[in-house]
Amino acid sequence: MLSSAIPLREDTSQVYLEIYVLKDSPEFQTGIRRPAVILCPGGGYLMTSDREAEPVALRFLARGYHVFVLRYSVQTRFPEPMLDLARAILMVRARAGEWLVDPDQIALCGFSAGGHLAASLGVLWDKPLLYEPLGVSAEQIRPNALILGYPVIDLELVANFQMTREPEGTQVGIRDHILSTVLGPDPTPELCQQYRLDLQVSAATPPTFIWHTAQDELVFAQNALRFAIALAEHHVPYELHIFESGPHGLSLADETTAGEPRMINRESQVWIDLALAWLWHRREQDT
């Protein structure tokens, strides 16, 4: 494995891409381009969680995917985080030959607020607010698939739990912070509609895998259900799994990412195997 970190913007060192690329060995699959996954960790747009970064990357890497973890803008207004994600897709496609990535098999995998970020690009990739500032075409930033873990879809369907804002250490409500990050202090009705992501789903939305838990007390499972219904209404291929038990933020739901015992959840651990099987099926459909 070759690993490194590459900055994505000249104006800040806080936005960068962590690279996990399988080494091209002469002993197996020499020169074959592999599919890729770009991970968007959660963190309420206050931070990007390590629990949803490298451990998840290594799981995808072990199954033959090149993986890129995006450390995107936090504590800043939209659309900056979306532009960061668009830049990540552009970089992976631009260096696809060097990294042996299949540029037509790039999936986004996001968790919680990172799921909101991935889904936002998934439904808005063909809108001028994303591709025009970067001077590219819409197709250049289009993801080929989405994997959404306990994603924020409707900003109102989030509990206002308290979280620490670094570096000052002040407490903020997660829902309030996400709302102000995405919509600003005085949002218009049009802006509210734009960032309720289930209302932005179209036939152009990439195929999507979604998982959530019914017991999630922070980001309610209705987020996943609404997005899945919208995908069905627009005939977009999707797969949805709502596991009965488990708190918010499970990540891999096993000992690898559990900071405390309640974050180990045997039933929902299967999500990544289900997602990998779904990705394999999507690749077969595309060939």
JOQUIPE-V557987 format. One record per helix or strand. SS is the DSSP state (~ for helix, > for strand). FROM is the first residue (numbers start at 0). LEN is the number of residues. If there is no record, write none. Layout:
BEGIN
ss = (SS SS)
from = (FROM FROM)
len = (LEN LEN)
END
This chain:
BEGIN
ss = (> > > ~ ~ > ~ ~ > ~ ~ ~ > > > > ~ ~ ~ > > ~ > ~ ~)
from = (1 15 33 49 53 65 79 95 100 112 127 137 144 157 161 169 173 188 196 206 218 221 237 260 267)
len = (6 6 7 3 8 6 15 4 11 12 4 4 5 1 4 4 10 6 4 7 1 12 6 3 19)
END
